Amino acid sequence: MLAALARWIGFLTMTAAVVGGLLLTAGFFWFAVQISSEEVTLDRKADGIVALTGAASRIPDAIELLASERGKRLLITGVHRATSASEIARLTPLYSKFFICCIDLDRSALNTLGNALETKRWTREHNFTSLVVVTSNWHMPRAMAEIAHQLPDVALIPYPVISEKVKTEPWWQNIGTARFLVAEYLKYLFALGRMRLDFDGAL
C-alpha cells in the first residue's frame, strides 16, 4: 500500500511539474508577443508623461512627446544623483526650455518598483488621471504592471521605445535576445507575485 501511495504521489508530482512547465512556457510566449517591435505613433494625449531611465533614447523620446503636447508635464524617474538637469538637456538642445517649466527629475528610484512609487507620488501631487509611460519595449510589461498596481485609478498609455537589446529579427533566432527576454520574463513574474502579496500598494 505504501508503495502504491508513493507511486501515486510521484505521478502527481510529475504531472504538476509538466503542467507547470507548460504554463510557464505559454506565459513566456504571451510575454514575448506583448513586446512591440516597431515604433508607435501616439495619437492620444494624457495629463502627464513619465520616462523611466535606463536607455539613452527614452529621455529624448519623452521630451519630444512633451514638446508635441502629448502631456502637460514630464517626470524623468531614476536619474543618477550626479546627473544634472543641464546634462540631460544637452540630449535634446532644441527642447532645453522645457526643463525650466515642465520637467521634473526624480533621483531616488533605483529600480522599477522605485520608479512606480515615485510616479505615484508625482501623479498624486499634480492630480493627474492619465499618464503616457515611456520605457524600452522589453521593459514595458513590467513597468506598466508596477505603475498600474500603484495607480489603479489612472489611465496608462504605453509608449515603447525600441531597444538595441532586443534585435529586429525574431527573438528565437538570436540566443542572446532569447536569454535576455527569459530573464526579463522571470523578473516580470517575480514582480507579479510580489504585487499579489502587497495588499497596501495601491492605497
Biotite code that builds the C-alpha atoms (Angstrom):
import biotite.structure as struc

atoms = struc.array([
    struc.Atom([0.000, 0.000, 0.000], chain_id="A", res_id=1, res_name="MET", atom_name="CA", element="C"),
    struc.Atom([2.821, 2.371, 0.848], chain_id="A", res_id=2, res_name="LEU", atom_name="CA", element="C"),
    struc.Atom([4.464, 1.593, -2.489], chain_id="A", res_id=3, res_name="ALA", atom_name="CA", element="C"),
    struc.Atom([1.229, 2.370, -4.351], chain_id="A", res_id=4, res_name="ALA", atom_name="CA", element="C"),
    struc.Atom([0.861, 5.633, -2.423], chain_id="A", res_id=5, res_name="LEU", atom_name="CA", element="C"),
    struc.Atom([4.446, 6.588, -3.250], chain_id="A", res_id=6, res_name="ALA", atom_name="CA", element="C"),
    struc.Atom([3.830, 5.881, -6.944], chain_id="A", res_id=7, res_name="ARG", atom_name="CA", element="C"),
    struc.Atom([0.652, 7.972, -6.859], chain_id="A", res_id=8, res_name="TRP", atom_name="CA", element="C"),
    struc.Atom([2.446, 10.880, -5.174], chain_id="A", res_id=9, res_name="ILE", atom_name="CA", element="C"),
    struc.Atom([5.259, 10.584, -7.720], chain_id="A", res_id=10, res_name="GLY", atom_name="CA", element="C"),
    struc.Atom([2.760, 10.638, -10.576], chain_id="A", res_id=11, res_name="PHE", atom_name="CA", element="C"),
    struc.Atom([1.008, 13.718, -9.188], chain_id="A", res_id=12, res_name="LEU", atom_name="CA", element="C"),
    struc.Atom([4.340, 15.463, -8.658], chain_id="A", res_id=13, res_name="THR", atom_name="CA", element="C"),
    struc.Atom([5.467, 14.725, -12.209], chain_id="A", res_id=14, res_name="MET", atom_name="CA", element="C"),
    struc.Atom([2.120, 15.818, -13.623], chain_id="A", res_id=15, res_name="THR", atom_name="CA", element="C"),
    struc.Atom([2.243, 19.069, -11.657], chain_id="A", res_id=16, res_name="ALA", atom_name="CA", element="C"),
    struc.Atom([5.789, 19.702, -12.899], chain_id="A", res_id=17, res_name="ALA", atom_name="CA", element="C"),
    struc.Atom([4.806, 19.101, -16.537], chain_id="A", res_id=18, res_name="VAL", atom_name="CA", element="C"),
    struc.Atom([1.698, 21.302, -16.284], chain_id="A", res_id=19, res_name="VAL", atom_name="CA", element="C"),
    struc.Atom([3.697, 23.994, -14.507], chain_id="A", res_id=20, res_name="GLY", atom_name="CA", element="C"),
    struc.Atom([6.370, 23.878, -17.197], chain_id="A", res_id=21, res_name="GLY", atom_name="CA", element="C"),
    struc.Atom([3.775, 24.162, -19.958], chain_id="A", res_id=22, res_name="LEU", atom_name="CA", element="C"),
    struc.Atom([2.086, 27.113, -18.253], chain_id="A", res_id=23, res_name="LEU", atom_name="CA", element="C"),
    struc.Atom([5.449, 28.824, -17.734], chain_id="A", res_id=24, res_name="LEU", atom_name="CA", element="C"),
    struc.Atom([6.351, 28.312, -21.392], chain_id="A", res_id=25, res_name="THR", atom_name="CA", element="C"),
    struc.Atom([2.957, 29.517, -22.635], chain_id="A", res_id=26, res_name="ALA", atom_name="CA", element="C"),
    struc.Atom([3.272, 32.548, -20.378], chain_id="A", res_id=27, res_name="GLY", atom_name="CA", element="C"),
    struc.Atom([6.664, 33.372, -21.865], chain_id="A", res_id=28, res_name="PHE", atom_name="CA", element="C"),
    struc.Atom([5.281, 33.244, -25.416], chain_id="A", res_id=29, res_name="PHE", atom_name="CA", element="C"),
    struc.Atom([2.437, 35.551, -24.329], chain_id="A", res_id=30, res_name="TRP", atom_name="CA", element="C"),
    struc.Atom([5.021, 37.884, -22.741], chain_id="A", res_id=31, res_name="PHE", atom_name="CA", element="C"),
    struc.Atom([7.176, 37.937, -25.876], chain_id="A", res_id=32, res_name="ALA", atom_name="CA", element="C"),
    struc.Atom([4.159, 38.800, -28.054], chain_id="A", res_id=33, res_name="VAL", atom_name="CA", element="C"),
    struc.Atom([3.461, 41.856, -25.869], chain_id="A", res_id=34, res_name="GLN", atom_name="CA", element="C"),
    struc.Atom([6.848, 43.391, -26.738], chain_id="A", res_id=35, res_name="ILE", atom_name="CA", element="C"),
    struc.Atom([6.455, 45.876, -29.554], chain_id="A", res_id=36, res_name="SER", atom_name="CA", element="C"),
    struc.Atom([8.947, 45.551, -32.408], chain_id="A", res_id=37, res_name="SER", atom_name="CA", element="C"),
    struc.Atom([8.015, 48.795, -34.172], chain_id="A", res_id=38, res_name="GLU", atom_name="CA", element="C"),
    struc.Atom([7.863, 52.456, -33.227], chain_id="A", res_id=39, res_name="GLU", atom_name="CA", element="C"),
    struc.Atom([4.361, 53.593, -32.319], chain_id="A", res_id=40, res_name="VAL", atom_name="CA", element="C"),
    struc.Atom([2.601, 56.819, -33.200], chain_id="A", res_id=41, res_name="THR", atom_name="CA", element="C"),
    struc.Atom([0.881, 58.304, -30.184], chain_id="A", res_id=42, res_name="LEU", atom_name="CA", element="C"),
    struc.Atom([-2.475, 59.756, -31.184], chain_id="A", res_id=43, res_name="ASP", atom_name="CA", element="C"),
    struc.Atom([-3.758, 60.344, -27.644], chain_id="A", res_id=44, res_name="ARG", atom_name="CA", element="C"),
    struc.Atom([-2.994, 62.953, -25.022], chain_id="A", res_id=45, res_name="LYS", atom_name="CA", element="C"),
    struc.Atom([-2.572, 62.480, -21.289], chain_id="A", res_id=46, res_name="ALA", atom_name="CA", element="C"),
    struc.Atom([-2.210, 64.704, -18.259], chain_id="A", res_id=47, res_name="ASP", atom_name="CA", element="C"),
    struc.Atom([1.397, 63.686, -17.663], chain_id="A", res_id=48, res_name="GLY", atom_name="CA", element="C"),
    struc.Atom([4.314, 61.772, -19.137], chain_id="A", res_id=49, res_name="ILE", atom_name="CA", element="C"),
    struc.Atom([6.715, 59.574, -17.177], chain_id="A", res_id=50, res_name="VAL", atom_name="CA", element="C"),
    struc.Atom([10.019, 58.321, -18.579], chain_id="A", res_id=51, res_name="ALA", atom_name="CA", element="C"),
    struc.Atom([11.895, 55.524, -16.817], chain_id="A", res_id=52, res_name="LEU", atom_name="CA", element="C"),
    struc.Atom([15.653, 55.892, -17.253], chain_id="A", res_id=53, res_name="THR", atom_name="CA", element="C"),
    struc.Atom([17.836, 53.017, -18.361], chain_id="A", res_id=54, res_name="GLY", atom_name="CA", element="C"),
    struc.Atom([18.401, 53.625, -22.071], chain_id="A", res_id=55, res_name="ALA", atom_name="CA", element="C"),
    struc.Atom([19.545, 56.885, -23.636], chain_id="A", res_id=56, res_name="ALA", atom_name="CA", element="C"),
    struc.Atom([16.764, 57.074, -26.238], chain_id="A", res_id=57, res_name="SER", atom_name="CA", element="C"),
    struc.Atom([13.955, 57.002, -23.675], chain_id="A", res_id=58, res_name="ARG", atom_name="CA", element="C"),
    struc.Atom([14.534, 60.572, -22.456], chain_id="A", res_id=59, res_name="ILE", atom_name="CA", element="C"),
    struc.Atom([14.695, 62.322, -25.856], chain_id="A", res_id=60, res_name="PRO", atom_name="CA", element="C"),
    struc.Atom([11.552, 60.480, -26.962], chain_id="A", res_id=61, res_name="ASP", atom_name="CA", element="C"),
    struc.Atom([9.716, 61.539, -23.804], chain_id="A", res_id=62, res_name="ALA", atom_name="CA", element="C"),
    struc.Atom([10.790, 65.171, -24.195], chain_id="A", res_id=63, res_name="ILE", atom_name="CA", element="C"),
    struc.Atom([9.632, 65.165, -27.803], chain_id="A", res_id=64, res_name="GLU", atom_name="CA", element="C"),
    struc.Atom([6.237, 63.882, -26.615], chain_id="A", res_id=65, res_name="LEU", atom_name="CA", element="C"),
    struc.Atom([6.096, 66.763, -24.132], chain_id="A", res_id=66, res_name="LEU", atom_name="CA", element="C"),
    struc.Atom([7.034, 69.265, -26.842], chain_id="A", res_id=67, res_name="ALA", atom_name="CA", element="C"),
    struc.Atom([4.270, 67.882, -29.062], chain_id="A", res_id=68, res_name="SER", atom_name="CA", element="C"),
    struc.Atom([1.793, 68.469, -26.206], chain_id="A", res_id=69, res_name="GLU", atom_name="CA", element="C"),
    struc.Atom([1.066, 64.820, -25.501], chain_id="A", res_id=70, res_name="ARG", atom_name="CA", element="C"),
    struc.Atom([1.212, 65.733, -21.806], chain_id="A", res_id=71, res_name="GLY", atom_name="CA", element="C"),
    struc.Atom([1.376, 68.788, -19.542], chain_id="A", res_id=72, res_name="LYS", atom_name="CA", element="C"),
    struc.Atom([4.438, 67.766, -17.513], chain_id="A", res_id=73, res_name="ARG", atom_name="CA", element="C"),
    struc.Atom([7.169, 65.151, -17.721], chain_id="A", res_id=74, res_name="LEU", atom_name="CA", element="C"),
    struc.Atom([8.702, 63.130, -14.897], chain_id="A", res_id=75, res_name="LEU", atom_name="CA", element="C"),
    struc.Atom([12.077, 61.531, -15.592], chain_id="A", res_id=76, res_name="ILE", atom_name="CA", element="C"),
    struc.Atom([12.480, 58.932, -12.860], chain_id="A", res_id=77, res_name="THR", atom_name="CA", element="C"),
    struc.Atom([15.617, 57.059, -11.876], chain_id="A", res_id=78, res_name="GLY", atom_name="CA", element="C"),
    struc.Atom([18.056, 59.836, -12.779], chain_id="A", res_id=79, res_name="VAL", atom_name="CA", element="C"),
    struc.Atom([21.554, 59.290, -11.388], chain_id="A", res_id=80, res_name="HIS", atom_name="CA", element="C"),
    struc.Atom([22.206, 61.569, -8.436], chain_id="A", res_id=81, res_name="ARG", atom_name="CA", element="C"),
    struc.Atom([25.314, 63.023, -10.068], chain_id="A", res_id=82, res_name="ALA", atom_name="CA", element="C"),
    struc.Atom([23.472, 63.891, -13.300], chain_id="A", res_id=83, res_name="THR", atom_name="CA", element="C"),
    struc.Atom([22.324, 67.498, -13.583], chain_id="A", res_id=84, res_name="SER", atom_name="CA", element="C"),
    struc.Atom([19.343, 68.840, -15.489], chain_id="A", res_id=85, res_name="ALA", atom_name="CA", element="C"),
    struc.Atom([21.683, 70.709, -17.832], chain_id="A", res_id=86, res_name="SER", atom_name="CA", element="C"),
    struc.Atom([23.427, 67.450, -18.767], chain_id="A", res_id=87, res_name="GLU", atom_name="CA", element="C"),
    struc.Atom([20.093, 65.853, -19.649], chain_id="A", res_id=88, res_name="ILE", atom_name="CA", element="C"),
    struc.Atom([19.036, 68.978, -21.529], chain_id="A", res_id=89, res_name="ALA", atom_name="CA", element="C"),
    struc.Atom([22.044, 68.568, -23.821], chain_id="A", res_id=90, res_name="ARG", atom_name="CA", element="C"),
    struc.Atom([20.453, 65.362, -25.155], chain_id="A", res_id=91, res_name="LEU", atom_name="CA", element="C"),
    struc.Atom([17.705, 67.480, -26.728], chain_id="A", res_id=92, res_name="THR", atom_name="CA", element="C"),
    struc.Atom([19.082, 71.024, -27.156], chain_id="A", res_id=93, res_name="PRO", atom_name="CA", element="C"),
    struc.Atom([16.049, 72.148, -29.166], chain_id="A", res_id=94, res_name="LEU", atom_name="CA", element="C"),
    struc.Atom([13.795, 71.456, -26.189], chain_id="A", res_id=95, res_name="TYR", atom_name="CA", element="C"),
    struc.Atom([16.006, 72.661, -23.323], chain_id="A", res_id=96, res_name="SER", atom_name="CA", element="C"),
    struc.Atom([13.457, 75.362, -22.433], chain_id="A", res_id=97, res_name="LYS", atom_name="CA", element="C"),
    struc.Atom([11.082, 72.693, -21.131], chain_id="A", res_id=98, res_name="PHE", atom_name="CA", element="C"),
    struc.Atom([13.446, 71.962, -18.242], chain_id="A", res_id=99, res_name="PHE", atom_name="CA", element="C"),
    struc.Atom([12.566, 75.380, -16.824], chain_id="A", res_id=100, res_name="ILE", atom_name="CA", element="C"),
    struc.Atom([8.820, 74.913, -16.777], chain_id="A", res_id=101, res_name="CYS", atom_name="CA", element="C"),
    struc.Atom([7.635, 71.389, -17.286], chain_id="A", res_id=102, res_name="CYS", atom_name="CA", element="C"),
    struc.Atom([10.183, 68.661, -16.479], chain_id="A", res_id=103, res_name="ILE", atom_name="CA", element="C"),
    struc.Atom([10.725, 67.105, -13.066], chain_id="A", res_id=104, res_name="ASP", atom_name="CA", element="C"),
    struc.Atom([13.652, 64.848, -12.170], chain_id="A", res_id=105, res_name="LEU", atom_name="CA", element="C"),
    struc.Atom([13.494, 62.012, -9.664], chain_id="A", res_id=106, res_name="ASP", atom_name="CA", element="C"),
    struc.Atom([16.857, 60.819, -8.322], chain_id="A", res_id=107, res_name="ARG", atom_name="CA", element="C"),
    struc.Atom([15.599, 58.467, -5.615], chain_id="A", res_id=108, res_name="SER", atom_name="CA", element="C"),
    struc.Atom([14.320, 55.492, -7.645], chain_id="A", res_id=109, res_name="ALA", atom_name="CA", element="C"),
    struc.Atom([16.826, 52.652, -8.014], chain_id="A", res_id=110, res_name="LEU", atom_name="CA", element="C"),
    struc.Atom([14.650, 50.084, -9.782], chain_id="A", res_id=111, res_name="ASN", atom_name="CA", element="C"),
    struc.Atom([11.287, 49.612, -11.479], chain_id="A", res_id=112, res_name="THR", atom_name="CA", element="C"),
    struc.Atom([9.413, 49.434, -8.180], chain_id="A", res_id=113, res_name="LEU", atom_name="CA", element="C"),
    struc.Atom([11.062, 52.685, -7.124], chain_id="A", res_id=114, res_name="GLY", atom_name="CA", element="C"),
    struc.Atom([10.062, 54.230, -10.453], chain_id="A", res_id=115, res_name="ASN", atom_name="CA", element="C"),
    struc.Atom([6.446, 53.234, -9.828], chain_id="A", res_id=116, res_name="ALA", atom_name="CA", element="C"),
    struc.Atom([6.430, 54.630, -6.283], chain_id="A", res_id=117, res_name="LEU", atom_name="CA", element="C"),
    struc.Atom([7.872, 57.965, -7.417], chain_id="A", res_id=118, res_name="GLU", atom_name="CA", element="C"),
    struc.Atom([5.428, 58.063, -10.322], chain_id="A", res_id=119, res_name="THR", atom_name="CA", element="C"),
    struc.Atom([2.603, 57.574, -7.839], chain_id="A", res_id=120, res_name="LYS", atom_name="CA", element="C"),
    struc.Atom([3.836, 60.416, -5.632], chain_id="A", res_id=121, res_name="ARG", atom_name="CA", element="C"),
    struc.Atom([4.281, 62.775, -8.587], chain_id="A", res_id=122, res_name="TRP", atom_name="CA", element="C"),
    struc.Atom([0.937, 61.863, -10.151], chain_id="A", res_id=123, res_name="THR", atom_name="CA", element="C"),
    struc.Atom([-0.960, 62.419, -6.902], chain_id="A", res_id=124, res_name="ARG", atom_name="CA", element="C"),
    struc.Atom([0.878, 65.704, -6.346], chain_id="A", res_id=125, res_name="GLU", atom_name="CA", element="C"),
    struc.Atom([-0.332, 67.041, -9.692], chain_id="A", res_id=126, res_name="HIS", atom_name="CA", element="C"),
    struc.Atom([-3.768, 65.382, -9.566], chain_id="A", res_id=127, res_name="ASN", atom_name="CA", element="C"),
    struc.Atom([-3.212, 63.659, -12.899], chain_id="A", res_id=128, res_name="PHE", atom_name="CA", element="C"),
    struc.Atom([-5.646, 60.993, -14.060], chain_id="A", res_id=129, res_name="THR", atom_name="CA", element="C"),
    struc.Atom([-3.780, 59.787, -17.157], chain_id="A", res_id=130, res_name="SER", atom_name="CA", element="C"),
    struc.Atom([-0.130, 59.122, -17.993], chain_id="A", res_id=131, res_name="LEU", atom_name="CA", element="C"),
    struc.Atom([1.983, 58.253, -21.005], chain_id="A", res_id=132, res_name="VAL", atom_name="CA", element="C"),
    struc.Atom([4.593, 55.703, -19.886], chain_id="A", res_id=133, res_name="VAL", atom_name="CA", element="C"),
    struc.Atom([7.893, 55.814, -21.780], chain_id="A", res_id=134, res_name="VAL", atom_name="CA", element="C"),
    struc.Atom([10.377, 52.971, -21.422], chain_id="A", res_id=135, res_name="THR", atom_name="CA", element="C"),
    struc.Atom([12.104, 50.342, -23.559], chain_id="A", res_id=136, res_name="SER", atom_name="CA", element="C"),
    struc.Atom([9.853, 47.877, -25.362], chain_id="A", res_id=137, res_name="ASN", atom_name="CA", element="C"),
    struc.Atom([11.190, 44.859, -23.416], chain_id="A", res_id=138, res_name="TRP", atom_name="CA", element="C"),
    struc.Atom([10.698, 46.694, -20.098], chain_id="A", res_id=139, res_name="HIS", atom_name="CA", element="C"),
    struc.Atom([7.165, 47.927, -20.825], chain_id="A", res_id=140, res_name="MET", atom_name="CA", element="C"),
    struc.Atom([5.143, 44.927, -19.482], chain_id="A", res_id=141, res_name="PRO", atom_name="CA", element="C"),
    struc.Atom([6.838, 45.075, -16.071], chain_id="A", res_id=142, res_name="ARG", atom_name="CA", element="C"),
    struc.Atom([6.775, 48.875, -15.916], chain_id="A", res_id=143, res_name="ALA", atom_name="CA", element="C"),
    struc.Atom([3.078, 49.000, -16.777], chain_id="A", res_id=144, res_name="MET", atom_name="CA", element="C"),
    struc.Atom([2.275, 46.317, -14.191], chain_id="A", res_id=145, res_name="ALA", atom_name="CA", element="C"),
    struc.Atom([4.197, 48.112, -11.434], chain_id="A", res_id=146, res_name="GLU", atom_name="CA", element="C"),
    struc.Atom([2.707, 51.542, -12.189], chain_id="A", res_id=147, res_name="ILE", atom_name="CA", element="C"),
    struc.Atom([-0.820, 50.167, -12.624], chain_id="A", res_id=148, res_name="ALA", atom_name="CA", element="C"),
    struc.Atom([-0.513, 48.475, -9.243], chain_id="A", res_id=149, res_name="HIS", atom_name="CA", element="C"),
    struc.Atom([0.390, 51.786, -7.605], chain_id="A", res_id=150, res_name="GLN", atom_name="CA", element="C"),
    struc.Atom([-2.108, 53.853, -9.615], chain_id="A", res_id=151, res_name="LEU", atom_name="CA", element="C"),
    struc.Atom([-5.104, 51.605, -10.380], chain_id="A", res_id=152, res_name="PRO", atom_name="CA", element="C"),
    struc.Atom([-7.362, 54.601, -10.995], chain_id="A", res_id=153, res_name="ASP", atom_name="CA", element="C"),
    struc.Atom([-5.043, 56.274, -13.529], chain_id="A", res_id=154, res_name="VAL", atom_name="CA", element="C"),
    struc.Atom([-5.253, 55.587, -17.275], chain_id="A", res_id=155, res_name="ALA", atom_name="CA", element="C"),
    struc.Atom([-1.869, 54.441, -18.618], chain_id="A", res_id=156, res_name="LEU", atom_name="CA", element="C"),
    struc.Atom([-0.812, 54.816, -22.243], chain_id="A", res_id=157, res_name="ILE", atom_name="CA", element="C"),
    struc.Atom([2.310, 52.813, -23.197], chain_id="A", res_id=158, res_name="PRO", atom_name="CA", element="C"),
    struc.Atom([4.943, 54.373, -25.447], chain_id="A", res_id=159, res_name="TYR", atom_name="CA", element="C"),
    struc.Atom([7.554, 51.638, -26.012], chain_id="A", res_id=160, res_name="PRO", atom_name="CA", element="C"),
    struc.Atom([10.985, 52.706, -27.213], chain_id="A", res_id=161, res_name="VAL", atom_name="CA", element="C"),
    struc.Atom([12.635, 50.154, -29.490], chain_id="A", res_id=162, res_name="ILE", atom_name="CA", element="C"),
    struc.Atom([15.765, 48.862, -27.769], chain_id="A", res_id=163, res_name="SER", atom_name="CA", element="C"),
    struc.Atom([19.049, 47.619, -29.174], chain_id="A", res_id=164, res_name="GLU", atom_name="CA", element="C"),
    struc.Atom([18.919, 44.809, -26.598], chain_id="A", res_id=165, res_name="LYS", atom_name="CA", element="C"),
    struc.Atom([16.020, 43.237, -28.463], chain_id="A", res_id=166, res_name="VAL", atom_name="CA", element="C"),
    struc.Atom([17.130, 42.673, -32.023], chain_id="A", res_id=167, res_name="LYS", atom_name="CA", element="C"),
    struc.Atom([14.904, 43.332, -35.002], chain_id="A", res_id=168, res_name="THR", atom_name="CA", element="C"),
    struc.Atom([14.892, 39.676, -36.038], chain_id="A", res_id=169, res_name="GLU", atom_name="CA", element="C"),
    struc.Atom([12.579, 37.247, -34.195], chain_id="A", res_id=170, res_name="PRO", atom_name="CA", element="C"),
    struc.Atom([13.854, 36.519, -30.662], chain_id="A", res_id=171, res_name="TRP", atom_name="CA", element="C"),
    struc.Atom([14.029, 32.774, -31.296], chain_id="A", res_id=172, res_name="TRP", atom_name="CA", element="C"),
    struc.Atom([16.648, 33.396, -33.995], chain_id="A", res_id=173, res_name="GLN", atom_name="CA", element="C"),
    struc.Atom([19.038, 35.144, -31.597], chain_id="A", res_id=174, res_name="ASN", atom_name="CA", element="C"),
    struc.Atom([20.203, 33.276, -28.489], chain_id="A", res_id=175, res_name="ILE", atom_name="CA", element="C"),
    struc.Atom([21.308, 36.493, -26.772], chain_id="A", res_id=176, res_name="GLY", atom_name="CA", element="C"),
    struc.Atom([17.900, 38.082, -27.239], chain_id="A", res_id=177, res_name="THR", atom_name="CA", element="C"),
    struc.Atom([16.128, 34.921, -26.099], chain_id="A", res_id=178, res_name="ALA", atom_name="CA", element="C"),
    struc.Atom([18.179, 34.753, -22.887], chain_id="A", res_id=179, res_name="ARG", atom_name="CA", element="C"),
    struc.Atom([17.590, 38.439, -22.219], chain_id="A", res_id=180, res_name="PHE", atom_name="CA", element="C"),
    struc.Atom([13.830, 38.085, -22.657], chain_id="A", res_id=181, res_name="LEU", atom_name="CA", element="C"),
    struc.Atom([13.667, 34.982, -20.451], chain_id="A", res_id=182, res_name="VAL", atom_name="CA", element="C"),
    struc.Atom([15.470, 36.905, -17.688], chain_id="A", res_id=183, res_name="ALA", atom_name="CA", element="C"),
    struc.Atom([13.061, 39.830, -18.038], chain_id="A", res_id=184, res_name="GLU", atom_name="CA", element="C"),
    struc.Atom([10.093, 37.431, -18.061], chain_id="A", res_id=185, res_name="TYR", atom_name="CA", element="C"),
    struc.Atom([11.233, 35.946, -14.752], chain_id="A", res_id=186, res_name="LEU", atom_name="CA", element="C"),
    struc.Atom([11.570, 39.452, -13.290], chain_id="A", res_id=187, res_name="LYS", atom_name="CA", element="C"),
    struc.Atom([8.054, 40.173, -14.531], chain_id="A", res_id=188, res_name="TYR", atom_name="CA", element="C"),
    struc.Atom([6.687, 37.027, -12.852], chain_id="A", res_id=189, res_name="LEU", atom_name="CA", element="C"),
    struc.Atom([8.504, 37.871, -9.632], chain_id="A", res_id=190, res_name="PHE", atom_name="CA", element="C"),
    struc.Atom([7.013, 41.386, -9.700], chain_id="A", res_id=191, res_name="ALA", atom_name="CA", element="C"),
    struc.Atom([3.513, 39.961, -10.219], chain_id="A", res_id=192, res_name="LEU", atom_name="CA", element="C"),
    struc.Atom([3.994, 37.577, -7.313], chain_id="A", res_id=193, res_name="GLY", atom_name="CA", element="C"),
    struc.Atom([5.229, 40.352, -5.048], chain_id="A", res_id=194, res_name="ARG", atom_name="CA", element="C"),
    struc.Atom([2.316, 42.584, -6.019], chain_id="A", res_id=195, res_name="MET", atom_name="CA", element="C"),
    struc.Atom([-0.192, 39.852, -5.102], chain_id="A", res_id=196, res_name="ARG", atom_name="CA", element="C"),
    struc.Atom([1.199, 39.963, -1.574], chain_id="A", res_id=197, res_name="LEU", atom_name="CA", element="C"),
    struc.Atom([1.353, 43.756, -1.461], chain_id="A", res_id=198, res_name="ASP", atom_name="CA", element="C"),
    struc.Atom([-2.178, 44.493, -0.281], chain_id="A", res_id=199, res_name="PHE", atom_name="CA", element="C"),
    struc.Atom([-1.354, 48.102, 0.630], chain_id="A", res_id=200, res_name="ASP", atom_name="CA", element="C"),
    struc.Atom([0.482, 49.004, -2.598], chain_id="A", res_id=201, res_name="GLY", atom_name="CA", element="C"),
    struc.Atom([-2.461, 50.728, -4.274], chain_id="A", res_id=202, res_name="ALA", atom_name="CA", element="C"),
    struc.Atom([-3.584, 52.707, -1.234], chain_id="A", res_id=203, res_name="LEU", atom_name="CA", element="C"),
])
